[in-house]
Amino acid sequence: MDLQAEETIRQIKKGLLRWYDFKTSSHVLYIGKPEEELAEELAERLSEVKCGDVDQTIQENWQQEYTGYFDYIVSVTDLEKKGRTGKNTRTLEEPAKAGRPHAPWHE
């Protein structure tokens, strides 16, 4: 794939987030790697983005450290890859602040 095509694909992925009205002062947990397009887009727009994988973020010690910390939790495909979406989503609710959405969409 040539560089122009790769850049076009990167911009399409970033466009997934541009429609959502995040508050710029938000703390966001992104389920994925920091070098992913969506993590980069979040980092460009928001004050703090923490990235982590599903296995890391469902650990009890991690949950205790971050309970109530995040305004949003964003995951596009990683939860589905694990095949335990319902369990993981419930487990990830603790780090999110009460009354906040856990993800702007679900693929």
Helices and strands as residue ranges (DSSP letters): H 3-18, E 27-31, H 37-45, E 48-52, H 54-57, H 60-66, E 72-74, H 78-82, H 85-92
